[in-house]
């Protein structure tokens, strides 16, 4: 489903990320467009690293090798004694740690750097033994009553770690399944902290988690969830106002979910997605790494996207387009 245009869009996004990386290797999520900056630099740096890895770049290969290495090194330095990866003083630990752990697990899977592997393994152990709510999912703080959004990132971290050859205790996935079963309606719609039909984004997260944990696409809950997503295909500024979660967060998870559903479900989603991302990617202007340098990035429009700002939308935009040729197959082995 990709094209030369989607390939070019990914490369433009990666060039923007490369120009805006801080000297120490991280990305500052509050630097652009008045982002709310809820202490999200660790998670945003993880997402940016994933975008480079998803395009096939590692610390040893490609024109962005230095960007990858500096991002890896910065994330590794944020790991605390208990295994949690999060910059000192930052809140929303669950998001930051899970995304950073996901990025380092994938980096280890691709580059086989043993030092990265040690940090990634310690992060997995923290996720399951220290942070996970017993027999359930995850949220911002250790052992906190879960939500579906944070749980989704932890499931992806554990799946990437397993594929990379790290040790993942089965209780992690078992708890995630128990949580999803608790918050999913019989029609397949998943809620944030309780069963709900209101959030297509949470349904997309729930679908991806189930798919990554081995649920077949014929499953009644996946079939039902895909109907909700099919009724809320990507639109840049949605005049239908179907929920309030529209934006890159939703498109990222929705693309992973519908790609794995395949067939007409994927074709129709993809037909809507491509023009939304390609048409609205910023083009032109200075390319000097300043706050006015936007070429290759995407504007954060939805309320969720504004939490992470331009770094978040640009990394998610690249990751979403990479589904065509590399990112998803890693999870399907």
C-alpha angles and dihedrals in degrees: 000000000000129000142188087272093057091046090052091048091054093050091048090051092050091050090053091050091048092052092050100045113119118242092252091055104259132106122236107226094190097054099083135056096354094288114194087237100205090188091284104144094109093052093042091051088052092051092048090050090050090053091057093044091047090059090052100260120137136175088269104040141052136017092293096053092115092051090051094048095048092048091049092048093049093049092048090053090056093063113114127213093266092054099258114138110213135121113257114274095011121136130213089058094178096060095043097046098043095049093044090047090049091052094049092046090054091044089054092047091055103035103027091214102166093212090056088047092055092053092044092051092049088050091053091050091051092049094056104029102036111020108032117096103241112269091354144061138292142266139173099299132037115282091359118149104274136249127199096237097059091038090059093061092048092052090052091048092053093045093051090046092052092050090047089057099255122139113263120182110228092229088077094064093036091057092047091053091050090052094048092049088053096053101036123093122225087255090061099254114138126210133208100245101348138022108295141158093203105087122064088181093059090046088054091051091049092049094050091049092052092045092050090049092054106265109153119238090243089069112122093230093053091046090050094046092051089060090060091050092046089058091053106046118168117291122168095226106009111221088186090066091211098176125324100262100085118136142069095322090059095040091052095054094035091054093050091048098046094042088059092046088057128181121066091341091064096038094055093044092049093048089058096040102053099059091043092057099034097045096046100045109116115252133188133006129096119338098199104114093257127131087262092057105099105145109133095013132102128232115247104238109157122073091246093050091053090063089068100026128201095334090057096047093045094049091045091047091054092045091049093053092045090066087086097068116010125352102074099042088064088067095044100062 
